[in-house]
Amino acid sequence: MAAADAHDRLAARRHALQQRSAELRERLAMHSAALAPAIGWADRAREGWRWLRTHPWVPLAGAVVLVLRRPRMVWRGGWWVWRAWRLWQRYSPWLSRVGVRPGRPFPSAKRRADRI
């Protein structure tokens, strides 16, 4: 008799937990509907990145066309990228010490920071 009561209580508890789980799944689906556009965008970006990794010749061909058709623009863009990289290397250790940018500094920047 006691075993039957325990079994009935366990069955009722299991049923209550299953109902609660179903309710929580429905709530989660309802609340996550607001995130659907962002999740869809992230999925498309990830698929685009995968496609780009399997077709690396596409950006390379674009760069070659750009160099052939607009060499001055490429030179100017490269100059700005190089200057930005040098500024990042120069001020990265200082920003880390101040606490603006967490993480390790670049190895070359670390050597320069040791000399300062």
N, C-alpha and C positions, 0 to 999 in steps of 0.2 A: 504494500500500500504506500509506504513512504517513497519507494523507488518510483512509483507511478506519479505521485505528486511532484517529485523532483523533476521527472521527465516532462510533465505538463508545464511546470514553471519555466524550465529551460526552453521549451517550444514556444511559450508565450513571449519570453524574453527575446528569442531569436526573431520572432515575427515582428516585435516592436522595433528591434534594431534594423531589420530590413526595411520597415516602413520609414524609419528615420533616415536611413541611407538614401532611399528613393527621394525623399523630400529634400535632402541636402544636395543631391545631384541636380534636381530641378532648379533649386535656388542658384547653384553654381552656374548652370547653363544660362539662366536668366541674367545673372550679374556679369558673366563673361561676354554676353552679346555686345556690350559697349566696347569691348576690346577687339572685336572681330575685324574692323578695318585696319587697325594697327598690326594685328597678327597676319592678316592677308598681305599687307605691304611688306612685312618682314619675310614672309614666305616667298613673295615674288623677288625680293632683293637677293635672297639666298639662292633661288633657282637661277637668277641672272648671273650671280657670281660663279655658280657651278658651270654654267654654259661658257662663261668667259674663260674659266680654267681649262675647259676641254677644247676651246678654240682660241689659243693665245695669239694666233696670227692676225686676228681681227684688229686688236688695238695696235699691234705692230704695223700692220698695213696702214692704219689711220695715221700713225706717227710718221711713216715714210711719206705719205701723201702730204701731210702738213709741212714736213721739212722741205719737200720739193716745191710746194706751191707758196709757202710763206716762211722762208728761212729767217727773216728778220724778226717775225713774231715769235718763232720758236726760240731764237737766241735771247730775245727780251724775256720771255717766260722762264727760260732756263736760268737766266741771270737772277731773276726775282726769287726763284725757288732756292738757288744756291745761297743768296743773301739771307733768306728766311732760315735756312738750315744752319748757317753760321751764327745767326742771332740766337737761335734755339740752343745751340751748343754752348754759346758764351754765357747765357743767362740761366740755363737750366740748373746749375749747382746753386746759384744764388736763390732761385725760386724754391728749390728743395729745402734749403736752410730756413727760409722764411716760412715755409709750410704751405706755399701756394700749390705746389705740384708734388704729390706723393710719388714715391718710386725711386729707383736707382738712377743716378746720373749716368751719362754716357762715359765710357772709359776715358776718352780723350778729355772730356770736360772735367772728369775727376782729377786727372793729373794737373790740369790748369788750376783747379780749385785748391789743390794742395800747395801750389806756388803762391797763391794770393795771401 
